[in-house]
Amino acid sequence: MSANQPPPPYGQPHSPYPMTQPPGVPAGMAPLATSGQRFVARLLDTLILGVIWTLALAATGALQSAMDDPNDPDIGKTAISAVITFIVYFGYEGAMLAHDGQTLGKKAARIRVAVLADGDIPRGKGWSRAAVYALPGIAQPILLGTLFWLLNSLWQLWDKPFQQCLHDKVAKTVVVEAR
């Protein structure tokens, strides 16, 4: 090497994200979101779900029925409210993810959903992801929806290397930091 030449490069090529990524993550993709970031985002989105649920209960008369006689709520109206709630929530989550990969909760937590193959905004895959997450909630009155949600959401804690929930696996997405 002559005195006029710079030293040869070493290590990995420069990336704007200094953290090492699991194998298979496209070069330059933002770091995976932490489970804490994902929890905060989902908690905020669950508050939105609660508002939708309350509005659906009020619109169907199930809320008034429960207030009139707490020991004998109208199960039919409550079931209709559940169907309305999870269809509306599916629309909210699907539209937001297809648009820019972020729900309001994800925006607040500074994370986003990305296509695993290329890091792009999920577009149509956002709808698949939302369907697997939201629509099983319709079965919530018989606890099936609740059990699926719990398993689905906890899946990321043992999934390696991408920390995907079941809805991520179906849509082939990951959750990354949004900067």
Secondary structure, DSSP 8 states (H G I E B T S, - for coil): --TTS-----SS---S--S---TTS-TT---B--HHHHHHHHHHHHHHHHHHHHHHHHHHTHHHHHHH-TTS--HHHHHHHHHHHHHHHHHHHHHHHHHHS--HHHHHHTEEEEETTT----THHHHHHHHHHHGGGGGGGGTHHHHHHHHHHHGGGT-TTT---HHHHHHTEEEEE--
